[in-house]
Amino acid sequence: MPRGRRSKAASLERSSFSTICRPMSLLLTLLTLLCVFGISVGQLLFKKAAMLLPPQPALTDWLFNGWLIVALALYGVTTLLWIWVLRSAPLHLAYPFMGLAFLLVPTMGWLFLGEPLHLQTFVGGALILAGIAVAGRAGA
């Protein structure tokens, strides 16, 4: 391999390693939390869309379901933001935050849809928060 390419490859390898080893910045952490919130709200919108569908939905029921259209748009925007976050954030630090959705979705379902909320949800949420803290310490 020519010298110029070898030094570029070594430089890329060093920068990738330093990206993996450094903790996430405040901005990346906030954007990651925004992604989690967007995915969680999207789940509520999907539920609202499902509640409007008749027992035997036709294609037009899907295509003209406003809740579904908004949910898909939100998921699209959130996915693009998530990809932007992953450009700089180490996956092993960013991805554990997605576990917060397992606490946010049932809580928002209770608040906005009147769904039941159980103690096990909060116990599981506490375990998820502990896992995020442990994973975050790995990058410190």
N, CA, C and O atoms as CSV, one atom per row, in Angstrom:
chain,resi,resn,atom,element,x,y,z
A,1,MET,N,N,0.856,-1.176,0.000
A,1,MET,CA,C,0.000,0.000,0.000
A,1,MET,C,C,0.899,1.236,0.000
A,1,MET,O,O,1.855,1.303,0.773
A,2,PRO,N,N,0.606,2.205,-0.851
A,2,PRO,CA,C,1.413,3.434,-0.877
A,2,PRO,C,C,1.387,4.143,0.469
A,2,PRO,O,O,0.435,4.030,1.241
A,3,ARG,N,N,2.470,4.881,0.723
A,3,ARG,CA,C,2.630,5.544,2.020
A,3,ARG,C,C,1.454,6.466,2.353
A,3,ARG,O,O,0.986,6.452,3.492
A,4,GLY,N,N,0.962,7.261,1.407
A,4,GLY,CA,C,-0.140,8.189,1.648
A,4,GLY,C,C,-1.408,7.474,2.096
A,4,GLY,O,O,-2.111,7.936,2.994
A,5,ARG,N,N,-1.691,6.341,1.460
A,5,ARG,CA,C,-2.886,5.578,1.831
A,5,ARG,C,C,-2.726,4.945,3.208
A,5,ARG,O,O,-3.668,4.894,3.998
A,6,ARG,N,N,-1.512,4.462,3.480
A,6,ARG,CA,C,-1.265,3.825,4.766
A,6,ARG,C,C,-1.450,4.826,5.904
A,6,ARG,O,O,-2.045,4.496,6.930
A,7,SER,N,N,-0.943,6.043,5.729
A,7,SER,CA,C,-1.078,7.037,6.794
A,7,SER,C,C,-2.531,7.485,6.934
A,7,SER,O,O,-2.979,7.769,8.045
A,8,LYS,N,N,-3.282,7.556,5.817
A,8,LYS,CA,C,-4.706,7.885,5.902
A,8,LYS,C,C,-5.459,6.800,6.660
A,8,LYS,O,O,-6.304,7.097,7.505
A,9,ALA,N,N,-5.153,5.549,6.358
A,9,ALA,CA,C,-5.823,4.435,7.032
A,9,ALA,C,C,-5.493,4.437,8.519
A,9,ALA,O,O,-6.372,4.207,9.350
A,10,ALA,N,N,-4.232,4.694,8.860
A,10,ALA,CA,C,-3.843,4.737,10.272
A,10,ALA,C,C,-4.523,5.899,10.980
A,10,ALA,O,O,-4.957,5.770,12.125
A,11,SER,N,N,-4.614,7.031,10.297
A,11,SER,CA,C,-5.279,8.194,10.887
A,11,SER,C,C,-6.760,7.912,11.115
A,11,SER,O,O,-7.306,8.262,12.162
A,12,LEU,N,N,-7.413,7.279,10.138
A,12,LEU,CA,C,-8.827,6.929,10.273
A,12,LEU,C,C,-9.018,5.943,11.421
A,12,LEU,O,O,-9.966,6.059,12.197
A,13,GLU,N,N,-8.115,4.975,11.524
A,13,GLU,CA,C,-8.207,3.994,12.600
A,13,GLU,C,C,-8.054,4.668,13.964
A,13,GLU,O,O,-8.800,4.352,14.891
A,14,ARG,N,N,-7.101,5.591,14.099
A,14,ARG,CA,C,-6.912,6.303,15.360
A,14,ARG,C,C,-8.131,7.149,15.698
A,14,ARG,O,O,-8.569,7.169,16.848
A,15,SER,N,N,-8.690,7.857,14.697
A,15,SER,CA,C,-9.848,8.705,14.983
A,15,SER,C,C,-11.061,7.855,15.339
A,15,SER,O,O,-11.853,8.255,16.192
A,16,SER,N,N,-11.228,6.694,14.710
A,16,SER,CA,C,-12.339,5.800,15.059
A,16,SER,C,C,-12.177,5.297,16.483
A,16,SER,O,O,-13.150,5.229,17.234
A,17,PHE,N,N,-10.951,4.944,16.859
A,17,PHE,CA,C,-10.708,4.456,18.214
A,17,PHE,C,C,-10.990,5.544,19.241
A,17,PHE,O,O,-11.580,5.272,20.287
A,18,SER,N,N,-10.571,6.777,18.950
A,18,SER,CA,C,-10.814,7.850,19.918
A,18,SER,C,C,-12.299,8.166,20.019
A,18,SER,O,O,-12.774,8.553,21.087
A,19,THR,N,N,-13.044,8.007,18.922
A,19,THR,CA,C,-14.496,8.212,18.969
A,19,THR,C,C,-15.146,7.172,19.864
A,19,THR,O,O,-16.045,7.499,20.640
A,20,ILE,N,N,-14.709,5.936,19.771
A,20,ILE,CA,C,-15.296,4.857,20.564
A,20,ILE,C,C,-14.977,5.032,22.045
A,20,ILE,O,O,-15.799,4.693,22.896
A,21,CYS,N,N,-13.812,5.549,22.358
A,21,CYS,CA,C,-13.366,5.611,23.751
A,21,CYS,C,C,-13.810,6.858,24.502
A,21,CYS,O,O,-13.743,6.876,25.731
A,22,ARG,N,N,-14.255,7.886,23.822
A,22,ARG,CA,C,-14.616,9.103,24.553
A,22,ARG,C,C,-16.105,9.097,24.900
A,22,ARG,O,O,-16.917,8.536,24.164
A,23,PRO,N,N,-16.457,9.719,26.017
A,23,PRO,CA,C,-17.876,9.792,26.390
A,23,PRO,C,C,-18.624,10.746,25.458
A,23,PRO,O,O,-18.020,11.551,24.750
A,24,MET,N,N,-19.938,10.636,25.477
A,24,MET,CA,C,-20.774,11.485,24.629
A,24,MET,C,C,-20.825,12.901,25.181
A,24,MET,O,O,-20.824,13.108,26.395
A,25,SER,N,N,-20.869,13.867,24.279
A,25,SER,CA,C,-21.004,15.266,24.691
A,25,SER,C,C,-22.435,15.513,25.164
A,25,SER,O,O,-23.324,14.687,24.958
A,26,LEU,N,N,-22.636,16.654,25.795
A,26,LEU,CA,C,-23.974,17.025,26.248
A,26,LEU,C,C,-24.932,17.126,25.060
A,26,LEU,O,O,-26.071,16.666,25.141
A,27,LEU,N,N,-24.475,17.726,23.962
A,27,LEU,CA,C,-25.325,17.865,22.780
A,27,LEU,C,C,-25.743,16.498,22.244
A,27,LEU,O,O,-26.920,16.279,21.957
A,28,LEU,N,N,-24.785,15.577,22.108
A,28,LEU,CA,C,-25.123,14.241,21.607
A,28,LEU,C,C,-26.072,13.518,22.557
A,28,LEU,O,O,-26.970,12.800,22.118
A,29,THR,N,N,-25.871,13.708,23.848
A,29,THR,CA,C,-26.759,13.084,24.830
A,29,THR,C,C,-28.172,13.634,24.685
A,29,THR,O,O,-29.138,12.871,24.702
A,30,LEU,N,N,-28.302,14.947,24.545
A,30,LEU,CA,C,-29.627,15.563,24.386
A,30,LEU,C,C,-30.290,15.129,23.082
A,30,LEU,O,O,-31.493,14.868,23.058
A,31,LEU,N,N,-29.526,15.051,22.006
A,31,LEU,CA,C,-30.088,14.603,20.732
A,31,LEU,C,C,-30.506,13.138,20.797
A,31,LEU,O,O,-31.511,12.745,20.204
A,32,THR,N,N,-29.735,12.338,21.515
A,32,THR,CA,C,-30.102,10.936,21.705
A,32,THR,C,C,-31.411,10.834,22.471
A,32,THR,O,O,-32.282,10.038,22.118
A,33,LEU,N,N,-31.551,11.637,23.520
A,33,LEU,CA,C,-32.804,11.644,24.287
A,33,LEU,C,C,-33.970,12.132,23.427
A,33,LEU,O,O,-35.093,11.648,23.569
A,34,LEU,N,N,-33.708,13.080,22.543
A,34,LEU,CA,C,-34.751,13.539,21.627
A,34,LEU,C,C,-35.187,12.405,20.696
A,34,LEU,O,O,-36.373,12.267,20.396
A,35,CYS,N,N,-34.239,11.607,20.244
A,35,CYS,CA,C,-34.577,10.435,19.419
A,35,CYS,C,C,-35.453,9.459,20.197
A,35,CYS,O,O,-36.447,8.958,19.671
A,36,VAL,N,N,-35.089,9.192,21.440
A,36,VAL,CA,C,-35.881,8.282,22.275
A,36,VAL,C,C,-37.294,8.827,22.438
A,36,VAL,O,O,-38.265,8.077,22.339
A,37,PHE,N,N,-37.413,10.116,22.683
A,37,PHE,CA,C,-38.725,10.735,22.844
A,37,PHE,C,C,-39.524,10.644,21.540
A,37,PHE,O,O,-40.716,10.338,21.563
A,38,GLY,N,N,-38.868,10.910,20.401
A,38,GLY,CA,C,-39.540,10.827,19.107
A,38,GLY,C,C,-40.052,9.431,18.810
A,38,GLY,O,O,-41.173,9.266,18.329
A,39,ILE,N,N,-39.235,8.422,19.094
A,39,ILE,CA,C,-39.650,7.029,18.892
A,39,ILE,C,C,-40.815,6.696,19.814
A,39,ILE,O,O,-41.750,6.006,19.406
A,40,SER,N,N,-40.771,7.173,21.039
A,40,SER,CA,C,-41.837,6.896,22.012
A,40,SER,C,C,-43.155,7.545,21.593
A,40,SER,O,O,-44.207,6.909,21.648
A,41,VAL,N,N,-43.098,8.798,21.179
A,41,VAL,CA,C,-44.308,9.478,20.703
A,41,VAL,C,C,-44.828,8.771,19.453
A,41,VAL,O,O,-46.037,8.623,19.275
A,42,GLY,N,N,-43.922,8.340,18.600
A,42,GLY,CA,C,-44.321,7.599,17.407
A,42,GLY,C,C,-45.125,6.355,17.749
A,42,GLY,O,O,-46.087,6.025,17.056
A,43,GLN,N,N,-44.735,5.661,18.817
A,43,GLN,CA,C,-45.487,4.477,19.239
A,43,GLN,C,C,-46.910,4.838,19.644
A,43,GLN,O,O,-47.851,4.113,19.323
A,44,LEU,N,N,-47.072,5.951,20.345
A,44,LEU,CA,C,-48.423,6.398,20.708
A,44,LEU,C,C,-49.240,6.736,19.465
A,44,LEU,O,O,-50.427,6.421,19.392
A,45,LEU,N,N,-48.608,7.371,18.503
A,45,LEU,CA,C,-49.302,7.704,17.263
A,45,LEU,C,C,-49.691,6.445,16.492
A,45,LEU,O,O,-50.767,6.388,15.897
A,46,PHE,N,N,-48.819,5.434,16.500
A,46,PHE,CA,C,-49.166,4.158,15.858
A,46,PHE,C,C,-50.379,3.528,16.544
A,46,PHE,O,O,-51.257,2.975,15.880
A,47,LYS,N,N,-50.421,3.613,17.858
A,47,LYS,CA,C,-51.562,3.073,18.602
A,47,LYS,C,C,-52.838,3.821,18.225
A,47,LYS,O,O,-53.876,3.201,17.992
A,48,LYS,N,N,-52.764,5.155,18.163
A,48,LYS,CA,C,-53.929,5.945,17.757
A,48,LYS,C,C,-54.374,5.548,16.346
A,48,LYS,O,O,-55.571,5.434,16.081
A,49,ALA,N,N,-53.425,5.341,15.452
A,49,ALA,CA,C,-53.749,4.926,14.085
A,49,ALA,C,C,-54.443,3.569,14.088
A,49,ALA,O,O,-55.421,3.363,13.371
A,50,ALA,N,N,-53.936,2.652,14.894
A,50,ALA,CA,C,-54.522,1.310,14.966
A,50,ALA,C,C,-55.941,1.349,15.511
A,50,ALA,O,O,-56.795,0.571,15.085
A,51,MET,N,N,-56.197,2.254,16.452
A,51,MET,CA,C,-57.530,2.360,17.051
A,51,MET,C,C,-58.575,2.840,16.037
A,51,MET,O,O,-59.766,2.578,16.208
A,52,LEU,N,N,-58.141,3.533,14.996
A,52,LEU,CA,C,-59.068,4.042,13.985
A,52,LEU,C,C,-59.367,3.040,12.877
A,52,LEU,O,O,-60.321,3.221,12.120
A,53,LEU,N,N,-58.569,1.998,12.774
A,53,LEU,CA,C,-58.761,1.043,11.687
A,53,LEU,C,C,-59.970,0.150,11.946
A,53,LEU,O,O,-60.170,-0.320,13.066
A,54,PRO,N,N,-60.776,-0.083,10.913
A,54,PRO,CA,C,-61.890,-1.017,11.072
A,54,PRO,C,C,-61.364,-2.453,11.161
A,54,PRO,O,O,-60.192,-2.696,10.873
A,55,PRO,N,N,-62.217,-3.407,11.557
A,55,PRO,CA,C,-61.769,-4.801,11.684
A,55,PRO,C,C,-61.167,-5.370,10.393
A,55,PRO,O,O,-60.220,-6.154,10.453
A,56,GLN,N,N,-61.690,-4.994,9.260
A,56,GLN,CA,C,-61.157,-5.443,7.964
A,56,GLN,C,C,-60.725,-4.206,7.163
A,56,GLN,O,O,-61.444,-3.779,6.261
A,57,PRO,N,N,-59.571,-3.634,7.481
A,57,PRO,CA,C,-59.192,-2.372,6.830
A,57,PRO,C,C,-58.892,-2.546,5.341
A,57,PRO,O,O,-58.259,-3.515,4.920
A,58,ALA,N,N,-59.358,-1.592,4.576
A,58,ALA,CA,C,-59.029,-1.525,3.152
A,58,ALA,C,C,-57.752,-0.695,2.998
A,58,ALA,O,O,-57.304,-0.039,3.938
A,59,LEU,N,N,-57.189,-0.738,1.816
A,59,LEU,CA,C,-55.966,0.021,1.556
A,59,LEU,C,C,-56.180,1.512,1.831
A,59,LEU,O,O,-55.289,2.179,2.358
A,60,THR,N,N,-57.339,2.026,1.481
A,60,THR,CA,C,-57.611,3.452,1.712
A,60,THR,C,C,-57.658,3.791,3.203
A,60,THR,O,O,-57.328,4.911,3.595
A,61,ASP,N,N,-58.071,2.823,4.039
A,61,ASP,CA,C,-58.072,3.058,5.489
A,61,ASP,C,C,-56.652,3.298,5.997
A,61,ASP,O,O,-56.441,4.091,6.915
A,62,TRP,N,N,-55.691,2.619,5.403
A,62,TRP,CA,C,-54.294,2.797,5.780
A,62,TRP,C,C,-53.733,4.093,5.198
A,62,TRP,O,O,-53.055,4.859,5.883
A,63,LEU,N,N,-54.031,4.319,3.917
A,63,LEU,CA,C,-53.443,5.464,3.213
A,63,LEU,C,C,-53.939,6.811,3.716
A,63,LEU,O,O,-53.208,7.800,3.661
A,64,PHE,N,N,-55.173,6.861,4.207
A,64,PHE,CA,C,-55.745,8.131,4.640
A,64,PHE,C,C,-55.897,8.218,6.157
A,64,PHE,O,O,-56.718,8.979,6.668
A,65,ASN,N,N,-55.108,7.442,6.852
A,65,ASN,CA,C,-55.117,7.469,8.312
A,65,ASN,C,C,-54.121,8.546,8.758
A,65,ASN,O,O,-52.908,8.340,8.708
A,66,GLY,N,N,-54.644,9.684,9.190
A,66,GLY,CA,C,-53.787,10.814,9.563
A,66,GLY,C,C,-52.792,10.483,10.662
A,66,GLY,O,O,-51.640,10.913,10.604
A,67,TRP,N,N,-53.227,9.718,11.671
A,67,TRP,CA,C,-52.320,9.343,12.759
A,67,TRP,C,C,-51.153,8.519,12.231
A,67,TRP,O,O,-50.013,8.690,12.662
A,68,LEU,N,N,-51.448,7.627,11.298
A,68,LEU,CA,C,-50.400,6.785,10.720
A,68,LEU,C,C,-49.415,7.622,9.908
A,68,LEU,O,O,-48.205,7.411,9.989
A,69,ILE,N,N,-49.920,8.552,9.142
A,69,ILE,CA,C,-49.052,9.410,8.327
A,69,ILE,C,C,-48.124,10.234,9.221
A,69,ILE,O,O,-46.930,10.345,8.945
A,70,VAL,N,N,-48.670,10.805,10.281
A,70,VAL,CA,C,-47.848,11.600,11.205
A,70,VAL,C,C,-46.824,10.707,11.907
A,70,VAL,O,O,-45.671,11.102,12.078
A,71,ALA,N,N,-47.239,9.507,12.314
A,71,ALA,CA,C,-46.320,8.579,12.987
A,71,ALA,C,C,-45.160,8.203,12.070
A,71,ALA,O,O,-44.005,8.202,12.494
A,72,LEU,N,N,-45.468,7.885,10.825
A,72,LEU,CA,C,-44.411,7.513,9.879
A,72,LEU,C,C,-43.473,8.687,9.602
A,72,LEU,O,O,-42.262,8.502,9.488
A,73,ALA,N,N,-44.029,9.889,9.495
A,73,ALA,CA,C,-43.192,11.077,9.284
A,73,ALA,C,C,-42.271,11.301,10.486
A,73,ALA,O,O,-41.084,11.583,10.326
A,74,LEU,N,N,-42.830,11.174,11.685
A,74,LEU,CA,C,-42.020,11.345,12.896
A,74,LEU,C,C,-40.923,10.290,12.963
A,74,LEU,O,O,-39.783,10.604,13.305
A,75,TYR,N,N,-41.257,9.045,12.641
A,75,TYR,CA,C,-40.247,7.988,12.632
A,75,TYR,C,C,-39.150,8.288,11.612
A,75,TYR,O,O,-37.971,8.048,11.871
A,76,GLY,N,N,-39.548,8.814,10.447
A,76,GLY,CA,C,-38.554,9.151,9.430
A,76,GLY,C,C,-37.597,10.230,9.903
A,76,GLY,O,O,-36.382,10.094,9.759
A,77,VAL,N,N,-38.136,11.296,10.464
A,77,VAL,CA,C,-37.302,12.394,10.970
A,77,VAL,C,C,-36.421,11.905,12.118
A,77,VAL,O,O,-35.237,12.234,12.185
A,78,THR,N,N,-37.006,11.120,13.016
A,78,THR,CA,C,-36.243,10.607,14.158
A,78,THR,C,C,-35.121,9.689,13.696
A,78,THR,O,O,-34.025,9.719,14.255
A,79,THR,N,N,-35.386,8.876,12.684
A,79,THR,CA,C,-34.351,7.990,12.148
A,79,THR,C,C,-33.203,8.796,11.550
A,79,THR,O,O,-32.038,8.460,11.759
A,80,LEU,N,N,-33.518,9.848,10.815
A,80,LEU,CA,C,-32.455,10.698,10.262
A,80,LEU,C,C,-31.636,11.356,11.370
A,80,LEU,O,O,-30.412,11.440,11.273
A,81,LEU,N,N,-32.305,11.819,12.414
A,81,LEU,CA,C,-31.594,12.413,13.552
A,81,LEU,C,C,-30.712,11.369,14.231
A,81,LEU,O,O,-29.580,11.665,14.612
A,82,TRP,N,N,-31.227,10.154,14.384
A,82,TRP,CA,C,-30.468,9.070,15.016
A,82,TRP,C,C,-29.203,8.771,14.210
A,82,TRP,O,O,-28.129,8.589,14.783
A,83,ILE,N,N,-29.329,8.721,12.903
A,83,ILE,CA,C,-28.159,8.475,12.054
A,83,ILE,C,C,-27.150,9.608,12.216
A,83,ILE,O,O,-25.944,9.363,12.244
A,84,TRP,N,N,-27.629,10.837,12.322
A,84,TRP,CA,C,-26.730,11.969,12.536
A,84,TRP,C,C,-26.006,11.826,13.875
A,84,TRP,O,O,-24.806,12.086,13.965
A,85,VAL,N,N,-26.736,11.413,14.916
A,85,VAL,CA,C,-26.124,11.197,16.235
A,85,VAL,C,C,-25.033,10.135,16.134
A,85,VAL,O,O,-23.952,10.292,16.701
A,86,LEU,N,N,-25.322,9.054,15.407
A,86,LEU,CA,C,-24.369,7.948,15.326
A,86,LEU,C,C,-23.108,8.297,14.541
A,86,LEU,O,O,-22.125,7.559,14.601
A,87,ARG,N,N,-23.119,9.395,13.815
A,87,ARG,CA,C,-21.890,9.836,13.142
A,87,ARG,C,C,-20.803,10.129,14.160
A,87,ARG,O,O,-19.622,9.910,13.889
A,88,SER,N,N,-21.189,10.622,15.328
A,88,SER,CA,C,-20.210,11.054,16.325
A,88,SER,C,C,-20.268,10.269,17.622
A,88,SER,O,O,-19.262,10.168,18.324
A,89,ALA,N,N,-21.417,9.716,17.952
A,89,ALA,CA,C,-21.563,9.035,19.241
A,89,ALA,C,C,-21.206,7.562,19.107
A,89,ALA,O,O,-21.597,6.913,18.137
A,90,PRO,N,N,-20.474,7.038,20.064
A,90,PRO,CA,C,-20.214,5.601,20.064
A,90,PRO,C,C,-21.528,4.841,20.274
A,90,PRO,O,O,-22.317,5.187,21.153
A,91,LEU,N,N,-21.751,3.824,19.475
A,91,LEU,CA,C,-22.991,3.058,19.548
A,91,LEU,C,C,-23.188,2.434,20.926
A,91,LEU,O,O,-24.311,2.362,21.426
A,92,HIS,N,N,-22.091,1.982,21.538
A,92,HIS,CA,C,-22.221,1.328,22.847
A,92,HIS,C,C,-22.644,2.312,23.938
A,92,HIS,O,O,-23.099,1.890,25.001
A,93,LEU,N,N,-22.503,3.611,23.693
A,93,LEU,CA,C,-22.978,4.613,24.647
A,93,LEU,C,C,-24.352,5.161,24.267
A,93,LEU,O,O,-25.178,5.417,25.144
A,94,ALA,N,N,-24.603,5.341,22.979
A,94,ALA,CA,C,-25.868,5.941,22.542
A,94,ALA,C,C,-27.027,4.952,22.611
A,94,ALA,O,O,-28.113,5.306,23.070
A,95,TYR,N,N,-26.814,3.727,22.164
A,95,TYR,CA,C,-27.931,2.791,22.033
A,95,TYR,C,C,-28.617,2.434,23.349
A,95,TYR,O,O,-29.839,2.291,23.354
A,96,PRO,N,N,-27.908,2.283,24.456
A,96,PRO,CA,C,-28.624,1.962,25.704
A,96,PRO,C,C,-29.718,2.966,26.065
A,96,PRO,O,O,-30.676,2.609,26.750
A,97,PHE,N,N,-29.591,4.207,25.620
A,97,PHE,CA,C,-30.634,5.197,25.894
A,97,PHE,C,C,-31.974,4.785,25.289
A,97,PHE,O,O,-33.026,5.169,25.799
A,98,MET,N,N,-31.944,4.011,24.211
A,98,MET,CA,C,-33.192,3.563,23.584
A,98,MET,C,C,-34.027,2.733,24.556
A,98,MET,O,O,-35.242,2.620,24.392
A,99,GLY,N,N,-33.383,2.155,25.560
A,99,GLY,CA,C,-34.115,1.410,26.576
A,99,GLY,C,C,-35.097,2.272,27.348
A,99,GLY,O,O,-36.056,1.760,27.925
A,100,LEU,N,N,-34.864,3.572,27.362
A,100,LEU,CA,C,-35.796,4.477,28.047
A,100,LEU,C,C,-37.188,4.435,27.428
A,100,LEU,O,O,-38.177,4.744,28.092
A,101,ALA,N,N,-37.263,4.058,26.171
A,101,ALA,CA,C,-38.573,3.965,25.513
A,101,ALA,C,C,-39.453,2.927,26.206
A,101,ALA,O,O,-40.678,3.050,26.194
A,102,PHE,N,N,-38.844,1.911,26.808
A,102,PHE,CA,C,-39.618,0.889,27.520
A,102,PHE,C,C,-40.285,1.453,28.769
A,102,PHE,O,O,-41.209,0.843,29.306
A,103,LEU,N,N,-39.835,2.588,29.227
A,103,LEU,CA,C,-40.466,3.282,30.347
A,103,LEU,C,C,-41.367,4.418,29.850
A,103,LEU,O,O,-42.460,4.629,30.377
A,104,LEU,N,N,-40.905,5.136,28.846
A,104,LEU,CA,C,-41.674,6.272,28.332
A,104,LEU,C,C,-42.980,5.855,27.660
A,104,LEU,O,O,-44.021,6.469,27.895
A,105,VAL,N,N,-42.932,4.820,26.831
A,105,VAL,CA,C,-44.129,4.433,26.075
A,105,VAL,C,C,-45.273,4.018,27.000
A,105,VAL,O,O,-46.384,4.522,26.830
A,106,PRO,N,N,-45.058,3.123,27.970
A,106,PRO,CA,C,-46.179,2.792,28.861
A,106,PRO,C,C,-46.660,3.984,29.684
A,106,PRO,O,O,-47.859,4.130,29.925
A,107,THR,N,N,-45.731,4.835,30.115
A,107,THR,CA,C,-46.130,6.008,30.901
A,107,THR,C,C,-46.975,6.957,30.059
A,107,THR,O,O,-48.001,7.450,30.528
A,108,MET,N,N,-46.561,7.216,28.836
A,108,MET,CA,C,-47.351,8.085,27.961
A,108,MET,C,C,-48.660,7.409,27.554
A,108,MET,O,O,-49.674,8.081,27.371
A,109,GLY,N,N,-48.640,6.080,27.412
A,109,GLY,CA,C,-49.879,5.354,27.125
A,109,GLY,C,C,-50.883,5.510,28.254
A,109,GLY,O,O,-52.085,5.624,28.016
A,110,TRP,N,N,-50.390,5.514,29.472
A,110,TRP,CA,C,-51.242,5.723,30.646
A,110,TRP,C,C,-51.773,7.161,30.667
A,110,TRP,O,O,-52.961,7.392,30.892
A,111,LEU,N,N,-50.872,8.121,30.429
A,111,LEU,CA,C,-51.261,9.533,30.483
A,111,LEU,C,C,-52.245,9.929,29.385
A,111,LEU,O,O,-53.228,10.624,29.641
A,112,PHE,N,N,-51.972,9.481,28.165
A,112,PHE,CA,C,-52.726,9.986,27.018
A,112,PHE,C,C,-53.768,9.019,26.464
A,112,PHE,O,O,-54.701,9.440,25.781
A,113,LEU,N,N,-53.615,7.732,26.753
A,113,LEU,CA,C,-54.553,6.756,26.195
A,113,LEU,C,C,-55.347,6.025,27.266
A,113,LEU,O,O,-56.218,5.214,26.952
A,114,GLY,N,N,-55.050,6.310,28.532
A,114,GLY,CA,C,-55.773,5.659,29.616
A,114,GLY,C,C,-55.432,4.187,29.789
A,114,GLY,O,O,-56.226,3.432,30.350
A,115,GLU,N,N,-54.271,3.772,29.319
A,115,GLU,CA,C,-53.866,2.374,29.462
A,115,GLU,C,C,-53.362,2.131,30.880
A,115,GLU,O,O,-52.858,3.047,31.529
A,116,PRO,N,N,-53.498,0.893,31.362
A,116,PRO,CA,C,-53.046,0.605,32.729
A,116,PRO,C,C,-51.519,0.677,32.838
A,116,PRO,O,O,-50.792,0.419,31.879
A,117,LEU,N,N,-51.071,1.031,34.017
A,117,LEU,CA,C,-49.642,1.119,34.305
A,117,LEU,C,C,-49.381,0.268,35.536
A,117,LEU,O,O,-50.084,0.387,36.540
A,118,HIS,N,N,-48.372,-0.590,35.460
A,118,HIS,CA,C,-48.116,-1.553,36.529
A,118,HIS,C,C,-46.778,-1.284,37.219
A,118,HIS,O,O,-45.877,-0.669,36.649
A,119,LEU,N,N,-46.676,-1.754,38.440
A,119,LEU,CA,C,-45.444,-1.608,39.215
A,119,LEU,C,C,-44.252,-2.221,38.476
A,119,LEU,O,O,-43.146,-1.683,38.523
A,120,GLN,N,N,-44.478,-3.336,37.801
A,120,GLN,CA,C,-43.390,-4.000,37.078
A,120,GLN,C,C,-42.774,-3.080,36.019
A,120,GLN,O,O,-41.585,-3.177,35.719
A,121,THR,N,N,-43.588,-2.196,35.463
A,121,THR,CA,C,-43.070,-1.244,34.473
A,121,THR,C,C,-42.025,-0.339,35.114
A,121,THR,O,O,-40.985,-0.059,34.518
A,122,PHE,N,N,-42.307,0.113,36.322
A,122,PHE,CA,C,-41.362,0.998,37.006
A,122,PHE,C,C,-40.120,0.244,37.479
A,122,PHE,O,O,-39.016,0.787,37.445
A,123,VAL,N,N,-40.294,-0.989,37.914
A,123,VAL,CA,C,-39.140,-1.804,38.313
A,123,VAL,C,C,-38.250,-2.044,37.096
A,123,VAL,O,O,-37.030,-1.899,37.171
A,124,GLY,N,N,-38.868,-2.408,35.979
A,124,GLY,CA,C,-38.102,-2.593,34.745
A,124,GLY,C,C,-37.420,-1.308,34.314
A,124,GLY,O,O,-36.274,-1.325,33.865
A,125,GLY,N,N,-38.129,-0.186,34.451
A,125,GLY,CA,C,-37.547,1.110,34.106
A,125,GLY,C,C,-36.340,1.443,34.965
A,125,GLY,O,O,-35.351,1.984,34.471
A,126,ALA,N,N,-36.418,1.119,36.256
A,126,ALA,CA,C,-35.282,1.361,37.156
A,126,ALA,C,C,-34.080,0.519,36.732
A,126,ALA,O,O,-32.942,0.987,36.766
A,127,LEU,N,N,-34.340,-0.717,36.335
A,127,LEU,CA,C,-33.246,-1.574,35.859
A,127,LEU,C,C,-32.637,-1.022,34.569
A,127,LEU,O,O,-31.421,-1.065,34.377
A,128,ILE,N,N,-33.490,-0.507,33.694
A,128,ILE,CA,C,-32.991,0.095,32.454
A,128,ILE,C,C,-32.128,1.314,32.758
A,128,ILE,O,O,-31.057,1.479,32.174
A,129,LEU,N,N,-32.589,2.167,33.669
A,129,LEU,CA,C,-31.794,3.344,34.049
A,129,LEU,C,C,-30.453,2.930,34.645
A,129,LEU,O,O,-29.426,3.549,34.367
A,130,ALA,N,N,-30.465,1.884,35.462
A,130,ALA,CA,C,-29.206,1.379,36.026
A,130,ALA,C,C,-28.291,0.880,34.909
A,130,ALA,O,O,-27.083,1.113,34.940
A,131,GLY,N,N,-28.866,0.199,33.932
A,131,GLY,CA,C,-28.076,-0.288,32.801
A,131,GLY,C,C,-27.467,0.840,31.989
A,131,GLY,O,O,-26.321,0.748,31.551
A,132,ILE,N,N,-28.225,1.896,31.789
A,132,ILE,CA,C,-27.707,3.057,31.059
A,132,ILE,C,C,-26.556,3.690,31.837
A,132,ILE,O,O,-25.548,4.087,31.253
A,133,ALA,N,N,-26.710,3.781,33.153
A,133,ALA,CA,C,-25.645,4.352,33.991
A,133,ALA,C,C,-24.384,3.497,33.911
A,133,ALA,O,O,-23.279,4.029,33.805
A,134,VAL,N,N,-24.543,2.178,33.960
A,134,VAL,CA,C,-23.390,1.275,33.874
A,134,VAL,C,C,-22.728,1.405,32.504
A,134,VAL,O,O,-21.504,1.495,32.411
A,135,ALA,N,N,-23.534,1.416,31.441
A,135,ALA,CA,C,-22.981,1.541,30.091
A,135,ALA,C,C,-22.275,2.888,29.919
A,135,ALA,O,O,-21.228,2.962,29.276
A,136,GLY,N,N,-22.839,3.939,30.483
A,136,GLY,CA,C,-22.224,5.261,30.402
A,136,GLY,C,C,-20.888,5.318,31.114
A,136,GLY,O,O,-19.976,6.015,30.670
A,137,ARG,N,N,-20.764,4.593,32.212
A,137,ARG,CA,C,-19.496,4.558,32.953
A,137,ARG,C,C,-18.423,3.832,32.157
A,137,ARG,O,O,-17.235,4.101,32.333
A,138,ALA,N,N,-18.824,2.922,31.289
A,138,ALA,CA,C,-17.853,2.188,30.480
A,138,ALA,C,C,-17.101,3.131,29.549
A,138,ALA,O,O,-15.948,2.874,29.202
A,139,GLY,N,N,-17.750,4.224,29.143
A,139,GLY,CA,C,-17.104,5.174,28.245
A,139,GLY,C,C,-16.359,6.279,28.965
A,139,GLY,O,O,-15.687,7.094,28.333
A,140,ALA,N,N,-16.474,6.312,30.293
A,140,ALA,CA,C,-15.848,7.400,31.056
A,140,ALA,C,C,-14.363,7.180,31.218
A,140,ALA,O,O,-13.681,8.000,31.834
